[in-house]
Amino acid sequence: MEVNNLEHLNFIKAQNRTQGLSVGQYKTKCPVCYSSRKPKNKNDTPLSVNISYDKVVYNCFNCDESGIINLEEKVNMEVQKKVKPIKVDDNVMDGESAKWLTDRGIDLDVATALPLSLMSKNKKPVIGFQYIQGDEVEGVKWRTANGTKNFWWEGSSQTLWGNKEKANGLPHVEDTIILTEGEMDTLAIKTAFKDVFHVDCYSVPNGAPNKFTKENKIDPMEDGRFKYVWNEKDKFDGISRIILATDSDHQGDVLADELSRRLDKARCYRVDYEGLKDANDYLLAHGRDKLRDIILNAEPLPLHGVNTIKHYTDEFQSLYAEGKPKGISTGYETVDELFTLKTGQLMTITGYPNDGKSAFLNSIIVNIAKNHGWKTCFCSFEKGIAYHSAEIAQLLIGKSFFSDRGKERMTQEEKDFAETWINEHILFQDYMQSGMPTITQVLSKMKDAIMRHGVRVLVIDPFNFLRAEDNKQFDHQSISDMLSQVQLFCKSFDILCIFVSHPSKPVEYNGKKRVPDGIMISGSMAWFSKSDIGVTVYRTEEDVEIHCWKMRWAWQGKQGVVSLDFDPLSGRYIEKEEVEDDYKWADIMFE
């Protein structure tokens, strides 16, 4: 990790998003790997930049360049905190912009009732979609209205575009909100419902993402673009049906998938445009009545757990074209031979006390955050959050957090970098003051973490601190029911849940403690049967063994055991070095 690299600071200041050093979290180009990237990746923004009042902390997800720059020591600069409000001129109702909207089938009464501007800029007709926060316009998204499709922002926003319908005697589409990929589609849908129904319809501010994983999921680096979901949480509270009217192309599919993951798939519906791209195209092709019909008849995702293959067309085609899916790396090549990680699954880690279960789990969590951008929500009951964060900082920096370990301690700058990194990638559920929760309470908080931060991993460590729903002791059936509830949650919200569960009393075999597995976990055989991945951490006198006793999918791993070394100063697990056997065995073969 570098400290006070002024060349990097100058590069960051030269980027559009960070040139003013306004306080906040940003994604931009990396000063180290930008020039060496392939032409198709030149516009990628892998550098995470966190700007506070006294420092800039950065970390690149592509090349691992990271560092901290102390502003108060190296530059004389006031951090910008406020942006001047944006003033917008009155609409020109007889201009080219208004005519273009009419040509696109949009009702002008509908348009002018929404926060937009129709005018001319640089002798070109434009439309400005105003994003309003309180009484001020915080951002205007401009687009040309002359057949070309050019967009630019004045200011910025992380809210939805549109107005809540006002009562005027029309029946209201109850408990429903419609989300579109763009403002023109919101105008099209509002036009279709004019004089027939009230409907609450909004556009996302930034369209569909351009980056996705090989599994056609949102790239974790794109999590920041979904801040509007949490910012507009009040709009979704209490809503039983969320209609996703995104485009019917690949980007629209990825957007709908991520929105449904954050908003709960059980209440999400998807519009079928019958071969056309979006709502505006459908309005032009088929008219208001038919557009209104396909919106109201959107299909649920999922249909109460029973679906036709049509719901899985993209995944089905992906299996055919690309073969069996693969999980992401744990960060250890030898461990990857046993298991890799995938969302939508339940993983259980067991082992005897002090054998290193939590340390191994922390190492994996740090690795997948560094290498893949996955965020984790910890529900850890046995240690305070500050101490837990110190352990994570040691894993990240590779040095001791404390001064009494006898070896090199991390510097203040490295500690500050680790704190910023943890703030970006790790959340903690805190029950120290409120008593032990039920699994329902844990999952409820996890819903908020998914909605606000796009979290992909939930860790419950250890299980036996949870409270049964009926305040009685857990038994086989209640544990089985709880694990079924968690499995369904994992699939619905596309997350990985990792339980740490203690085995029953040690069983000795030939004078040694037997390696515990899923069958030996206290309370229920369901730990074995319902886990997709089952792992034991077992400490020996020489090293630490990682046993995989359950692997549901052969493409994701296998049963077996590998060994790792452990560094107690940093808390890191380390791949064992292969010792080259240079003994001349051939010399004795014929003796």
C-alpha positions as CSV (number, residue, x, y, z in Angstrom):
1,M,0.0,0.0,0.0
2,E,1.4,3.4,-1.0
3,V,1.2,6.5,1.1
4,N,0.9,10.1,-0.2
5,N,1.5,9.4,-3.9
6,L,1.0,12.8,-5.5
7,E,1.1,11.4,-9.0
8,H,-1.9,9.3,-8.2
9,L,-3.6,12.2,-6.6
10,N,-3.1,14.3,-9.7
11,F,-4.5,11.5,-11.8
12,I,-7.6,11.2,-9.6
13,K,-8.1,15.0,-9.7
14,A,-8.0,14.8,-13.5
15,Q,-10.9,12.5,-13.8
16,N,-14.4,13.9,-14.3
17,R,-16.0,12.3,-11.4
18,T,-13.4,13.2,-8.8
19,Q,-11.9,16.4,-10.2
20,G,-13.4,18.6,-7.4
21,L,-12.4,16.1,-4.6
22,S,-16.0,16.3,-3.3
23,V,-16.6,14.1,-0.3
24,G,-18.0,10.7,-1.3
25,Q,-17.4,7.3,-2.8
26,Y,-16.5,7.0,-6.5
27,K,-15.4,4.6,-9.2
28,T,-13.0,5.9,-11.8
29,K,-10.0,4.8,-14.0
30,C,-6.8,3.5,-12.4
31,P,-3.6,5.4,-12.8
32,V,-1.5,2.2,-12.9
33,C,-3.4,-0.2,-15.2
34,Y,-5.4,2.2,-17.3
35,S,-2.8,2.5,-20.1
36,S,-2.2,-1.2,-20.4
37,R,-5.9,-2.3,-20.6
38,K,-7.4,-3.6,-23.9
39,P,-9.2,-1.0,-26.0
40,K,-12.6,-2.5,-25.1
41,N,-11.8,-2.0,-21.4
42,K,-10.3,1.5,-21.6
43,N,-13.5,3.1,-20.2
44,D,-13.7,0.7,-17.3
45,T,-13.6,2.3,-13.8
46,P,-12.0,-0.3,-11.5
47,L,-10.5,2.2,-9.0
48,S,-12.6,2.7,-5.9
49,V,-11.9,6.1,-4.5
50,N,-13.1,7.2,-1.0
51,I,-12.8,11.0,-0.4
52,S,-13.2,12.3,3.1
53,Y,-12.3,15.7,4.6
54,D,-8.7,14.9,5.3
55,K,-7.7,12.0,3.1
56,V,-8.2,10.1,-0.2
57,V,-8.2,6.2,0.0
58,Y,-8.1,4.2,-3.2
59,N,-8.1,0.6,-4.2
60,C,-8.1,-1.0,-7.7
61,F,-10.1,-4.1,-8.3
62,N,-8.2,-4.9,-11.4
63,C,-4.5,-4.6,-10.5
64,D,-4.8,-4.3,-6.7
65,E,-3.1,-0.9,-6.5
66,S,-4.1,0.7,-3.3
67,G,-3.0,3.6,-1.1
68,I,-3.9,6.6,1.1
69,I,-3.2,10.3,0.5
70,N,-3.4,12.7,3.5
71,L,-5.0,15.9,2.1
72,E,-4.2,18.1,5.0
73,E,-0.5,17.3,4.8
74,K,0.1,17.4,1.1
75,V,-2.4,19.8,-0.6
76,N,-4.1,23.0,0.3
77,M,-7.6,22.4,-0.8
78,E,-11.1,22.9,0.5
79,V,-13.3,19.9,0.0
80,Q,-16.5,20.8,-1.8
81,K,-19.6,20.0,0.2
82,K,-22.5,21.8,-1.6
83,V,-23.5,22.0,-5.2
84,K,-25.3,25.1,-6.5
85,P,-28.9,24.4,-7.3
86,I,-29.7,23.9,-11.0
87,K,-32.1,26.4,-12.6
88,V,-34.2,25.2,-15.5
89,D,-36.0,27.4,-18.0
90,D,-39.7,27.2,-18.8
91,N,-41.0,24.7,-21.3
92,V,-41.4,25.6,-25.0
93,M,-44.6,23.8,-25.8
94,D,-44.6,24.7,-29.5
95,G,-41.0,23.7,-30.1
96,E,-39.3,20.8,-31.8
97,S,-38.8,18.9,-28.5
98,A,-42.6,18.8,-27.9
99,K,-43.2,17.7,-31.5
100,W,-40.7,14.9,-31.1
101,L,-42.4,13.7,-28.0
102,T,-45.7,13.7,-29.8
103,D,-44.2,11.8,-32.7
104,R,-43.1,9.2,-30.1
105,G,-46.7,8.7,-29.0
106,I,-46.3,10.7,-25.7
107,D,-49.2,12.7,-24.5
108,L,-48.0,16.3,-23.9
109,D,-50.4,16.7,-20.9
110,V,-48.8,13.7,-19.3
111,A,-45.3,15.0,-20.1
112,T,-45.8,18.5,-18.7
113,A,-47.3,17.1,-15.5
114,L,-43.9,15.4,-14.9
115,P,-40.6,17.1,-13.9
116,L,-39.1,17.7,-17.4
117,S,-38.0,20.6,-19.6
118,L,-38.6,21.0,-23.3
119,M,-36.3,23.5,-24.9
120,S,-33.4,24.0,-27.3
121,K,-29.7,23.9,-26.5
122,N,-26.9,24.7,-29.0
123,K,-29.6,25.0,-31.6
124,K,-30.7,21.4,-31.0
125,P,-34.1,20.3,-29.4
126,V,-33.5,18.7,-26.1
127,I,-35.5,17.2,-23.1
128,G,-34.2,17.7,-19.6
129,F,-35.5,15.1,-17.1
130,Q,-35.4,16.8,-13.7
131,Y,-34.4,14.8,-10.6
132,I,-35.7,16.7,-7.6
133,Q,-34.6,16.3,-4.0
134,G,-36.8,18.3,-1.6
135,D,-37.5,21.6,-3.3
136,E,-34.4,21.7,-5.4
137,V,-33.4,20.2,-8.7
138,E,-30.3,18.2,-7.9
139,G,-29.7,16.9,-11.4
140,V,-31.0,17.1,-14.9
141,K,-30.5,14.3,-17.3
142,W,-30.5,15.8,-20.8
143,R,-31.2,14.0,-24.1
144,T,-31.4,15.1,-27.7
145,A,-34.9,15.0,-29.2
146,N,-34.1,14.9,-32.9
147,G,-33.7,11.2,-33.7
148,T,-30.2,10.9,-32.2
149,K,-29.7,9.4,-28.7
150,N,-27.2,11.5,-26.9
151,F,-27.3,11.8,-23.1
152,W,-25.5,14.0,-20.6
153,W,-26.0,15.1,-17.0
154,E,-26.0,18.5,-15.3
155,G,-25.5,17.7,-11.7
156,S,-26.3,14.1,-10.6
157,S,-28.9,12.1,-8.8
158,Q,-29.4,8.7,-7.1
159,T,-33.2,8.9,-6.9
160,L,-36.1,7.7,-9.2
161,W,-37.6,10.0,-11.8
162,G,-41.3,10.6,-11.8
163,N,-44.2,11.9,-9.7
164,K,-46.6,10.1,-7.4
165,E,-50.1,10.2,-8.9
166,K,-52.5,12.7,-7.4
167,A,-56.1,11.6,-6.7
168,N,-58.5,12.9,-9.4
169,G,-61.3,10.5,-9.3
170,L,-59.7,7.6,-11.3
171,P,-59.4,4.1,-9.8
172,H,-55.8,3.4,-8.6
173,V,-53.8,0.3,-9.4
174,E,-53.4,-0.7,-5.7
175,D,-50.2,-1.7,-4.0
176,T,-48.2,-1.5,-7.3
177,I,-45.2,0.4,-8.5
178,I,-43.7,0.2,-12.0
179,L,-40.0,0.7,-12.6
180,T,-38.6,1.4,-16.1
181,E,-35.1,1.5,-17.6
182,G,-35.5,5.0,-19.0
183,E,-37.6,8.2,-18.7
184,M,-39.2,7.8,-22.2
185,D,-40.6,4.4,-21.1
186,T,-42.1,6.0,-18.0
187,L,-43.7,8.6,-20.2
188,A,-45.1,5.9,-22.5
189,I,-46.6,4.0,-19.6
190,K,-48.1,7.1,-18.1
191,T,-49.6,7.9,-21.5
192,A,-51.1,4.4,-21.7
193,F,-52.8,4.8,-18.3
194,K,-54.0,8.4,-18.8
195,D,-57.7,8.9,-18.0
196,V,-58.1,5.2,-17.2
197,F,-56.2,4.3,-14.0
198,H,-53.8,6.0,-11.5
199,V,-50.5,4.2,-11.6
200,D,-47.2,4.9,-9.9
201,C,-44.4,4.6,-12.5
202,Y,-40.8,5.7,-12.1
203,S,-37.6,5.5,-14.1
204,V,-34.2,4.5,-12.7
205,P,-31.7,7.4,-13.1
206,N,-28.9,5.5,-14.9
207,G,-30.4,2.9,-17.1
208,A,-29.1,-0.7,-17.3
209,P,-25.5,-1.7,-16.4
210,N,-23.0,-2.4,-19.1
211,K,-20.8,-4.7,-17.0
212,F,-21.9,-8.2,-15.9
213,T,-20.3,-11.4,-14.8
214,K,-20.0,-14.5,-16.9
215,E,-23.1,-15.8,-15.2
216,N,-25.0,-12.7,-16.5
217,K,-25.2,-11.2,-13.0
218,I,-24.5,-7.6,-12.1
219,D,-20.7,-7.0,-11.7
220,P,-20.1,-6.2,-8.0
221,M,-18.2,-3.1,-9.1
222,E,-21.5,-1.7,-10.3
223,D,-23.2,-1.9,-6.9
224,G,-22.9,1.9,-6.4
225,R,-25.3,2.6,-9.3
226,F,-28.1,1.1,-7.3
227,K,-28.1,3.6,-4.4
228,Y,-31.5,4.8,-5.6
229,V,-33.1,1.6,-4.4
230,W,-32.3,2.4,-0.8
231,N,-32.7,6.2,-1.2
232,E,-36.3,5.5,-2.4
233,K,-37.0,2.8,0.2
234,D,-40.2,4.6,1.4
235,K,-41.7,4.1,-2.1
236,F,-41.3,0.3,-1.9
237,D,-42.4,-0.2,1.7
238,G,-45.7,-2.0,1.9
239,I,-45.9,-2.5,-1.9
240,S,-47.0,-6.0,-2.8
241,R,-46.3,-5.8,-6.5
242,I,-43.3,-4.3,-8.3
243,I,-43.6,-4.4,-12.1
244,L,-40.2,-4.4,-13.8
245,A,-40.7,-2.8,-17.2
246,T,-37.1,-2.9,-18.3
247,D,-35.9,-3.4,-21.9
248,S,-36.2,-6.8,-23.4
249,D,-32.5,-7.1,-24.2
250,H,-29.5,-8.6,-22.3
251,Q,-28.9,-5.4,-20.3
252,G,-32.5,-5.1,-19.4
253,D,-32.5,-8.7,-18.2
254,V,-29.5,-8.1,-15.9
255,L,-31.1,-4.9,-14.6
256,A,-34.4,-6.7,-13.8
257,D,-32.5,-9.6,-12.1
258,E,-30.6,-7.2,-9.8
259,L,-33.6,-5.1,-9.0
260,S,-35.6,-8.2,-8.1
261,R,-32.8,-9.5,-5.9
262,R,-32.7,-6.2,-3.9
263,L,-36.5,-5.7,-3.8
264,D,-37.5,-9.4,-3.1
265,K,-38.3,-11.6,-6.1
266,A,-41.5,-12.8,-4.4
267,R,-43.2,-9.4,-5.2
268,C,-41.6,-8.7,-8.5
269,Y,-43.2,-9.1,-12.0
270,R,-41.7,-8.7,-15.5
271,V,-43.3,-7.2,-18.6
272,D,-43.1,-9.2,-21.8
273,Y,-42.9,-6.8,-24.8
274,E,-43.6,-9.6,-27.3
275,G,-40.4,-9.1,-29.3
276,L,-40.2,-5.4,-29.1
277,K,-37.5,-3.6,-27.2
278,D,-39.3,-1.4,-24.7
279,A,-42.5,0.4,-23.6
280,N,-42.2,3.3,-26.0
281,D,-41.6,1.0,-29.0
282,Y,-44.6,-1.1,-27.9
283,L,-46.8,2.1,-27.6
284,L,-45.9,3.1,-31.1
285,A,-46.6,-0.4,-32.5
286,H,-49.7,-1.3,-30.6
287,G,-51.2,1.7,-29.0
288,R,-52.2,2.6,-25.5
289,D,-54.7,-0.1,-24.7
290,K,-52.4,-3.0,-25.5
291,L,-49.5,-1.4,-23.7
292,R,-51.7,-1.0,-20.6
293,D,-52.8,-4.6,-20.9
294,I,-49.3,-6.1,-21.0
295,I,-48.3,-3.9,-18.0
296,L,-51.2,-5.1,-15.9
297,N,-50.6,-8.7,-17.0
298,A,-46.9,-8.8,-16.2
299,E,-45.8,-12.2,-15.0
300,P,-44.6,-12.9,-11.5
301,L,-41.0,-13.7,-10.7
302,P,-41.3,-16.4,-9.4
303,L,-44.8,-17.7,-9.9
304,H,-45.2,-19.0,-6.3
305,G,-42.3,-21.4,-6.8
306,V,-43.8,-23.1,-9.9
307,N,-42.5,-21.9,-13.2
308,T,-42.3,-23.0,-16.8
309,I,-38.9,-23.3,-18.6
310,K,-39.7,-19.9,-20.2
311,H,-38.7,-18.3,-16.9
312,Y,-35.2,-19.8,-17.2
313,T,-34.6,-19.3,-20.9
314,D,-31.4,-17.3,-20.4
315,E,-29.9,-19.6,-17.8
316,F,-30.9,-22.7,-20.0
317,Q,-29.2,-21.2,-23.0
318,S,-26.1,-20.3,-21.0
319,L,-25.8,-23.9,-19.8
320,Y,-25.9,-25.0,-23.4
321,A,-23.5,-22.4,-24.8
322,E,-21.0,-22.2,-21.9
323,G,-21.3,-25.5,-20.0
324,K,-21.6,-26.0,-16.3
325,P,-21.3,-22.9,-14.2
326,K,-18.3,-22.4,-11.9
327,G,-18.2,-20.8,-8.5
328,I,-15.7,-18.0,-7.6
329,S,-12.3,-18.7,-6.1
330,T,-11.8,-18.8,-2.3
331,G,-8.4,-17.2,-2.9
332,Y,-6.6,-20.5,-2.2
333,E,-5.8,-22.7,-5.2
334,T,-5.6,-25.8,-3.1
335,V,-9.0,-25.1,-1.3
336,D,-10.5,-24.4,-4.8
337,E,-9.9,-28.0,-5.6
338,L,-12.3,-28.9,-2.9
339,F,-14.9,-26.1,-3.2
340,T,-15.6,-22.8,-4.9
341,L,-18.3,-20.3,-3.9
342,K,-21.6,-19.4,-5.5
343,T,-24.6,-17.3,-4.5
344,G,-28.0,-19.0,-3.9
345,Q,-26.4,-21.5,-1.6
346,L,-26.1,-22.5,2.0
347,M,-22.6,-23.4,3.4
348,T,-21.8,-24.8,6.8
349,I,-18.4,-24.6,8.5
350,T,-17.8,-26.7,11.6
351,G,-14.8,-27.6,13.8
352,Y,-13.7,-27.9,17.4
353,P,-13.2,-24.7,19.6
354,N,-9.9,-22.9,18.8
355,D,-9.3,-24.9,15.6
356,G,-9.6,-21.7,13.5
357,K,-13.1,-21.8,12.0
358,S,-13.7,-18.1,12.2
359,A,-10.1,-17.2,11.1
360,F,-10.5,-19.4,8.0
361,L,-13.9,-17.9,7.3
362,N,-12.6,-14.3,7.7
363,S,-9.7,-15.1,5.3
364,I,-12.2,-16.3,2.6
365,I,-14.4,-13.2,3.1
366,V,-11.4,-10.8,2.6
367,N,-10.3,-12.8,-0.4
368,I,-13.6,-12.7,-2.2
369,A,-14.0,-9.0,-1.4
370,K,-10.5,-8.1,-2.8
371,N,-10.7,-10.4,-5.8
372,H,-14.4,-10.2,-6.8
373,G,-15.9,-7.2,-5.0
374,W,-18.4,-9.3,-3.0
375,K,-19.8,-7.5,0.1
376,T,-20.5,-9.4,3.3
377,C,-22.8,-8.9,6.3
378,F,-21.5,-10.5,9.5
379,C,-23.8,-11.6,12.3
380,S,-21.0,-12.6,14.7
381,F,-21.9,-13.0,18.3
382,E,-18.6,-14.0,20.0
383,K,-16.6,-10.8,19.4
384,G,-17.1,-7.1,19.4
385,I,-17.2,-5.3,16.1
386,A,-14.1,-3.2,16.7
387,Y,-12.1,-6.3,17.6
388,H,-13.5,-8.2,14.6
389,S,-12.6,-5.3,12.4
390,A,-9.0,-5.4,13.7
391,E,-8.8,-9.1,12.7
392,I,-10.0,-8.2,9.2
393,A,-7.5,-5.4,9.0
394,Q,-4.7,-7.8,9.8
395,L,-5.8,-10.1,7.0
396,L,-6.0,-7.2,4.6
397,I,-2.6,-5.5,5.5
398,G,-0.7,-8.6,6.5
399,K,0.7,-7.0,9.6
400,S,-0.3,-7.1,13.3
401,F,-2.9,-4.5,14.4
402,F,-1.6,-4.5,17.9
403,S,1.8,-3.4,19.3
404,D,2.4,-6.4,21.6
405,R,3.0,-9.1,19.0
406,G,6.8,-8.6,18.8
407,K,6.9,-8.0,15.0
408,E,6.1,-5.2,12.6
409,R,2.9,-3.4,13.3
410,M,0.7,-1.8,10.7
411,T,1.2,2.0,10.4
412,Q,-1.6,4.6,11.2
413,E,-2.0,5.1,7.4
414,E,-2.4,1.4,6.8
415,K,-4.9,1.2,9.6
416,D,-6.9,4.1,8.1
417,F,-6.8,2.4,4.7
418,A,-8.0,-0.9,6.2
419,E,-10.9,1.0,8.0
420,T,-12.0,2.6,4.7
421,W,-11.8,-0.7,2.9
422,I,-13.8,-2.5,5.6
423,N,-16.4,0.3,5.4
424,E,-16.8,-0.4,1.7
425,H,-17.0,-4.2,1.9
426,I,-18.2,-5.3,5.3
427,L,-21.4,-4.7,7.3
428,F,-22.0,-5.9,10.9
429,Q,-25.3,-6.8,12.6
430,D,-24.9,-5.7,16.2
431,Y,-26.9,-7.5,18.9
432,M,-24.6,-6.7,21.8
433,Q,-27.2,-4.4,23.5
434,S,-30.5,-5.9,22.3
435,G,-30.2,-9.6,23.1
436,M,-30.0,-12.6,20.8
437,P,-32.1,-12.5,17.6
438,T,-34.2,-15.1,15.8
439,I,-33.3,-16.1,12.2
440,T,-36.3,-14.0,11.0
441,Q,-34.8,-10.9,12.6
442,V,-31.4,-11.6,11.1
443,L,-32.8,-12.1,7.6
444,S,-34.9,-8.9,8.0
445,K,-31.8,-6.9,8.5
446,M,-30.1,-8.7,5.7
447,K,-32.9,-7.6,3.4
448,D,-32.0,-4.0,4.2
449,A,-28.3,-4.7,3.6
450,I,-29.1,-6.2,0.2
451,M,-31.3,-3.4,-0.8
452,R,-28.9,-0.6,0.3
453,H,-25.5,-2.1,-0.4
454,G,-26.0,-5.1,-2.7
455,V,-24.5,-7.5,-0.1
456,R,-23.9,-11.0,-1.4
457,V,-22.8,-13.0,1.6
458,L,-24.4,-13.5,5.1
459,V,-22.3,-15.0,7.8
460,I,-23.9,-16.3,11.0
461,D,-21.1,-17.2,13.5
462,P,-22.0,-19.2,15.5
463,F,-25.4,-20.7,15.1
464,N,-26.0,-21.5,18.7
465,F,-26.4,-17.9,19.6
466,L,-29.6,-17.6,17.6
467,R,-32.9,-17.8,19.5
468,A,-35.7,-20.2,18.3
469,E,-38.8,-18.5,17.0
470,D,-40.9,-19.9,19.9
471,N,-38.3,-19.1,22.5
472,K,-37.8,-22.8,23.2
473,Q,-34.6,-24.8,22.5
474,F,-33.8,-25.8,19.0
475,D,-34.5,-29.4,18.2
476,H,-34.1,-31.4,15.0
477,Q,-37.3,-30.2,13.4
478,S,-36.9,-26.5,14.3
479,I,-33.3,-26.5,12.9
480,S,-34.5,-28.2,9.7
481,D,-37.3,-25.6,9.3
482,M,-34.8,-22.8,10.0
483,L,-32.3,-24.1,7.4
484,S,-35.2,-24.4,4.8
485,Q,-36.1,-20.8,5.5
486,V,-32.5,-19.7,5.0
487,Q,-32.2,-21.8,1.8
488,L,-35.3,-20.1,0.3
489,F,-33.9,-16.7,1.3
490,C,-30.6,-17.5,-0.4
491,K,-32.3,-18.4,-3.6
492,S,-34.8,-15.5,-3.6
493,F,-32.2,-12.9,-2.9
494,D,-29.3,-14.6,-4.7
495,I,-26.9,-14.6,-1.7
496,L,-24.5,-17.1,-0.1
497,C,-25.2,-17.8,3.6
498,I,-22.4,-19.3,5.7
499,F,-23.2,-20.8,9.1
500,V,-20.5,-21.6,11.7
501,S,-21.9,-24.5,13.8
502,H,-20.2,-26.3,16.6
503,P,-20.0,-30.1,16.6
504,S,-21.2,-32.2,19.6
505,K,-18.6,-33.5,22.1
506,P,-15.4,-34.8,20.5
507,V,-15.3,-38.4,19.6
508,E,-11.9,-40.1,19.9
509,Y,-10.7,-42.8,17.4
510,N,-7.4,-44.6,18.0
511,G,-6.4,-42.0,20.6
512,K,-7.1,-39.0,18.4
513,K,-10.1,-36.7,18.1
514,R,-12.2,-37.7,15.1
515,V,-12.5,-35.0,12.4
516,P,-16.1,-33.7,12.9
517,D,-18.5,-33.6,9.9
518,G,-22.1,-32.5,9.2
519,I,-23.5,-35.6,11.0
520,M,-21.7,-34.6,14.2
521,I,-23.0,-31.0,14.3
522,S,-25.0,-30.6,17.4
523,G,-28.8,-30.6,17.1
524,S,-29.8,-32.1,13.8
525,M,-28.9,-34.2,10.8
526,A,-30.3,-31.4,8.7
527,W,-26.9,-29.6,8.8
528,F,-25.6,-32.4,6.6
529,S,-28.6,-32.9,4.4
530,K,-29.5,-29.2,3.7
531,S,-26.0,-27.7,3.3
532,D,-24.8,-27.2,-0.3
533,I,-21.2,-27.0,0.9
534,G,-20.0,-28.5,4.2
535,V,-16.5,-27.8,5.5
536,T,-14.5,-28.7,8.7
537,V,-11.5,-26.8,10.0
538,Y,-9.3,-29.2,11.9
539,R,-6.0,-28.2,13.6
540,T,-3.2,-30.7,13.9
541,E,0.2,-30.3,15.5
542,E,1.8,-29.6,12.1
543,D,-0.8,-27.5,10.2
544,V,-4.6,-26.9,9.7
545,E,-6.6,-29.3,7.6
546,I,-9.6,-28.2,5.6
547,H,-12.0,-31.0,5.0
548,C,-14.9,-30.8,2.6
549,W,-17.5,-33.4,3.7
550,K,-20.5,-32.1,1.5
551,M,-20.5,-30.9,-2.0
552,R,-23.9,-30.9,-3.6
553,W,-22.7,-30.1,-7.2
554,A,-19.8,-31.9,-8.8
555,W,-19.0,-29.0,-11.0
556,Q,-18.3,-26.8,-7.9
557,G,-15.9,-29.1,-6.0
558,K,-15.5,-32.4,-4.4
559,Q,-15.1,-34.2,-1.1
560,G,-11.5,-34.3,0.2
561,V,-8.9,-32.6,2.4
562,V,-6.1,-30.1,2.0
563,S,-3.7,-28.5,4.4
564,L,-2.8,-24.9,5.0
565,D,-0.3,-23.1,7.3
566,F,-1.4,-20.4,9.7
567,D,0.4,-17.2,10.6
568,P,-0.8,-16.2,14.1
569,L,0.6,-12.6,13.8
570,S,-1.6,-11.6,10.8
571,G,-4.3,-14.3,11.2
572,R,-3.7,-15.3,7.6
573,Y,-3.9,-18.8,6.2
574,I,-1.1,-19.6,3.8
575,E,-0.8,-22.2,1.0
576,K,1.7,-24.8,1.9
577,E,4.9,-24.7,-0.1
578,E,5.6,-27.7,-2.2
579,V,8.9,-29.2,-1.2
580,E,10.9,-30.3,-4.2
581,D,12.2,-33.8,-3.8
582,D,15.7,-33.7,-5.2
583,Y,16.7,-37.1,-3.8
584,K,18.3,-39.3,-6.6
585,W,15.9,-42.2,-6.3
586,A,17.2,-43.7,-9.6
587,D,20.6,-44.3,-8.0
588,I,19.1,-46.8,-5.6
589,M,16.6,-48.6,-7.9
590,F,19.1,-51.3,-8.9
591,E,21.1,-51.7,-5.8
